[in-house]
């Protein structure tokens, strides 16, 4: 696996998002032993970048990752997030310094480590100035509890304000062939400032694998059942993206998921997607995308695809994005 840098932090070009091992998706939490085997296989394949968060579960996903990397901690860049869980009793998101100090100690304990390599604010706390939040993170860096810091789903303005207080290594935002929002403002700002970019949901929450053409087979509590892009006429309209990706995949001799990841990697250095999976076969498929080279014409064809129809999330969740 080749590597890239996120603001000076070296990671594998393709990482592993662990969220779906514990929460939100069909089958989550049913096979922890299998999930741990998948993480071990990822490390064997050269994946060094593991992503989790205290809110996944909550807490249980960090515990799972901690068990998986025990004895192999030096092989891993551990990324986790704070801010969606309040540790001060305040309702809603909480990125106050007091909550951050409690959050980091809990994450360190669950992950079984003495430092976090990349610590993100999970969503911008509109009631706490970003300068105050990043000031607290800067203290954690000075104390050795955190090595690098980042933001998730932040606007260009917030990114610039945060970076002025303490350098950001990375920003994590949804980005894929069906979510192109970062291209307008966020991605150009990151390149200007030398900040890395970590696309989450790089396979469109599984849609770009080509395996989802209806909601049949999804658990009743799978959040995609109520997602605007997976419901109603939007689902049918969005299949055009998958069909185009499928066509290029057949030309290349690859899978649709590999084409979607190869397109992301073709967007330039400092981009490190974190596709999530519980399955070793899917992991191996995703990692093989690092070896795929799309032609300029294929990249242009994919670039010209229109993004997905429908909002990325339900209205209540969209309010927390681009803060």
Rosetta blueprint (number, residue, H / E / L):
1 X L
2 X L
3 X E
4 X E
5 X E
6 X E
7 X L
8 X L
9 X E
10 X E
11 X E
12 X E
13 X L
14 X E
15 X L
16 X E
17 X E
18 X L
19 X H
20 X H
21 X H
22 X L
23 X L
24 X L
25 X L
26 X L
27 X L
28 X L
29 X L
30 X L
31 X L
32 X H
33 X H
34 X H
35 X H
36 X H
37 X H
38 X H
39 X H
40 X H
41 X H
42 X H
43 X H
44 X H
45 X L
46 X L
47 X L
48 X L
49 X E
50 X E
51 X E
52 X L
53 X L
54 X L
55 X L
56 X L
57 X L
58 X L
59 X L
60 X H
61 X H
62 X H
63 X H
64 X H
65 X H
66 X H
67 X H
68 X H
69 X H
70 X L
71 X L
72 X L
73 X H
74 X H
75 X H
76 X L
77 X E
78 X E
79 X E
80 X E
81 X E
82 X E
83 X L
84 X L
85 X L
86 X L
87 X L
88 X L
89 X L
90 X L
91 X L
92 X L
93 X L
94 X L
95 X L
96 X L
97 X H
98 X H
99 X H
100 X H
101 X H
102 X H
103 X H
104 X H
105 X H
106 X H
107 X H
108 X H
109 X H
110 X H
111 X H
112 X L
113 X L
114 X L
115 X L
116 X E
117 X E
118 X E
119 X E
120 X E
121 X E
122 X L
123 X L
124 X L
125 X L
126 X L
127 X L
128 X L
129 X L
130 X H
131 X H
132 X H
133 X H
134 X H
135 X H
136 X H
137 X H
138 X H
139 X H
140 X H
141 X H
142 X H
143 X H
144 X L
145 X L
146 X E
147 X E
148 X E
149 X E
150 X E
151 X E
152 X E
153 X L
154 X L
155 X L
156 X H
157 X H
158 X H
159 X H
160 X H
161 X H
162 X H
163 X H
164 X H
165 X H
166 X L
167 X L
168 X L
169 X L
170 X E
171 X E
172 X E
173 X E
174 X E
175 X L
176 X E
177 X L
178 X L
179 X E
180 X L
181 X H
182 X H
183 X H
184 X L
185 X L
186 X H
187 X H
188 X H
189 X H
190 X H
191 X H
192 X H
193 X H
194 X L
195 X L
196 X E
197 X E
198 X E
199 X E
200 X E
201 X L
202 X L
203 X L
204 X L
205 X L
206 X L
207 X H
208 X H
209 X H
210 X L
211 X L
212 X L
213 X L
214 X L
215 X L
216 X L
217 X L
218 X L
219 X L
220 X L
221 X L
222 X L
223 X H
224 X H
225 X H
226 X H
227 X L
228 X H
229 X H
230 X H
231 X L
232 X H
233 X H
234 X H
235 X H
236 X H
237 X H
238 X H
239 X H
240 X H
241 X H
242 X H
243 X H
244 X H
245 X H
246 X H
247 X H
248 X H
249 X H
250 X H
251 X H
252 X H
253 X L
254 X L
255 X L
256 X H
257 X H
258 X H
259 X H
260 X H
261 X H
262 X H
263 X H
264 X H
265 X H
266 X L
267 X L
268 X L
269 X L
270 X L
271 X E
272 X L
273 X E
274 X L
275 X L
276 X E
277 X L
278 X L
279 X L
280 X H
281 X H
282 X H
283 X H
284 X H
285 X H
286 X H
287 X H
288 X H
289 X H
290 X H
291 X H
292 X L
293 X L
294 X L
295 X L
296 X H
297 X H
298 X H
299 X H
300 X H
301 X H
302 X H
303 X H
304 X L
305 X L
306 X L
307 X L
308 X L
309 X L
310 X L
311 X L
312 X L
313 X L
314 X L
315 X H
316 X H
317 X H
318 X H
319 X L
320 X L
321 X L
322 X L
323 X L
